[in-house]
Amino acid sequence: MLLVSELATNACVHGAEPIRVHLAVDQGSVRVEVEDGSPVMPEVQRPDERSIVGRGLLMVESLSHAWGAEPFGAGKVVWAELPIRSGGSNLNRRDQMT
């Protein structure tokens, strides 16, 4: 959920209308795509520890198996993929470490 929320929020804050969210399940992975009307591609920021913004794509990078952005129409699509674990359970990273 956090991954979908972050991609959608980035489109609302940094992109332009129309904004659409797509989810697809295919051969062991879930792909989240968020398209928006702005052609400006996202850039991963490296904020200092005092900054209160600029960590969204770092979270996407950390949570996803793969992610990227591509031109789409007059705007772009930003996507992220998550693997589907066998047995249908996707534990979060914290659960995997305990």
C-alpha positions in Angstrom: 0.0 0.0 0.0 2.8 2.4 0.9 4.3 2.0 -2.6 1.0 2.8 -4.4 0.4 5.7 -2.1 3.9 7.2 -2.7 3.7 6.9 -6.5 0.2 8.4 -6.5 1.2 11.2 -4.2 4.3 12.0 -6.3 2.0 12.3 -9.3 -0.4 14.6 -7.5 2.4 16.9 -6.1 4.9 16.9 -8.9 2.9 15.8 -12.0 -0.1 17.1 -13.8 -3.6 15.9 -14.6 -4.9 13.5 -15.7 -3.5 11.0 -13.1 -4.3 7.3 -13.4 -3.3 4.3 -11.3 -3.0 0.9 -12.9 -2.3 -2.5 -11.2 -1.4 -5.6 -13.0 -0.5 -9.1 -11.9 1.7 -11.1 -14.2 4.0 -14.2 -13.8 4.9 -13.8 -10.1 4.9 -10.0 -9.8 2.6 -7.1 -9.2 3.2 -4.0 -11.3 1.9 -0.6 -10.1 1.8 2.1 -12.8 0.9 5.7 -12.2 0.6 7.9 -15.2 0.3 11.7 -15.2 0.3 14.5 -17.7 3.7 16.0 -17.0 6.7 15.0 -19.2 9.1 15.8 -16.4 10.8 12.6 -15.3 11.3 11.9 -11.6 14.7 12.1 -10.0 15.8 10.3 -6.8 16.8 12.9 -4.3 19.5 12.5 -1.6 18.2 14.8 1.2 20.3 15.5 4.3 19.0 14.2 7.6 17.4 17.5 8.5 15.2 17.7 5.4 11.5 16.8 5.8 10.9 16.1 2.1 12.6 14.3 -0.8 12.6 10.6 0.4 9.7 9.3 -1.6 11.6 7.7 -4.5 14.1 6.3 -2.0 11.2 4.5 -0.4 10.0 3.3 -3.7 13.5 2.1 -4.6 13.8 0.3 -1.2 10.3 -1.4 -1.3 10.2 -2.5 -4.9 12.0 -5.2 -6.9 12.4 -2.8 -9.8 11.1 0.6 -10.7 11.4 3.2 -13.5 9.7 5.9 -15.5 9.0 6.2 -19.2 7.5 8.8 -21.5 3.8 8.1 -22.1 1.7 10.3 -24.4 2.2 13.9 -23.4 3.3 12.8 -19.9 4.9 9.8 -18.3 4.3 6.6 -16.4 6.2 5.8 -13.3 6.1 2.1 -12.4 7.3 -0.3 -9.7 7.2 -4.1 -9.4 6.9 -6.3 -6.4 7.4 -10.1 -6.4 4.6 -12.3 -5.4 5.9 -14.9 -3.0 4.7 -18.5 -3.2 1.8 -19.3 -1.0 0.3 -15.9 -1.8 1.9 -14.1 1.2 4.0 -11.0 0.8 5.6 -10.3 4.1 7.1 -6.9 4.6 10.8 -6.6 5.1 10.5 -6.1 8.8 8.6 -9.4 9.2 11.3 -11.2 7.1 14.0 -10.0 9.5 12.3 -11.4 12.7 
